[in-house]
Amino acid sequence: GEDVEQSLFLSVREGDSSVINCTYTDSSSTYLYWYKQEPGAGLQLLTYIFSNMDMKQDQRLTVLLNKKDKHLSLRIADTQTGDSAIYFCAESPGSNDYKLSFGAGTTVTVRA
Amino acid sequence: DADVTQTPRNRITKTGKRIMLECSQTKGHDRMYWYRQDPGLGLRLIYYSFDVKDINKGEISDGYSVSRQAQAKFSLSLESAIPNQTALYFCATSAQYSNQPQHFGDGTRLSIL
């Protein structure tokens, strides 16, 4: 989507950390989400963060939010081959709480 | 068993045919959505429904129609399919409260020749 931008590809070595970045334009965004799409499957909700938070950690996943710069990142610690997938950033505007605006997705490839 | 089930998973058809994609959910959610996914474009919203009597157009509704047959069922129709409707289609659901996460089905891959 034009309101949410992500880099298209990321290659990372197994065991390293992956960092996927996302920028958005709607300053009224209330929730920001990360979804994972494995081949042949739908989108799986990984985590989400409310806009009044700076950071959220969930096991190997760390989400950082810089609201001033409208920048969201997802860090995956100890990246495994099962982490190879497309990762989508999405934001939910405060004015229309039904609507998710998605980025184009970042394809993460984990190499041995 | 999947909470959000889409049928069929794959479909190949010809230009001009009418096609229906179906979605059913066991999550008890009131809100249901249809998206299409195209490479490099992310997901775009086609239609959404907040309850059985509520249907709304999304950003790319032209050429599509929907029916909410029950709380658990939401179908998408292409009245006269055209090749640029070839895409991956996803159904999603969410609870009725504001900003609740959306939960997706596994998608229907549709090819129109």
Interface residues (C-beta under 8 A of the other chain):
Chain A: G1 V4 L8 T30 Y31 Y33 Y35 G40 A41 G42 L43 Q44 L45 Y48 F88 S92 D97 Y98 K99 L100 F102 G103 A104 G105
Chain B: V4 R31 Y33 G40 L41 G42 L43 R44 L45 Y48 F50 F90 A92 S94 S98 N99 P101 Q102 H103 F104 G105 D106 G107
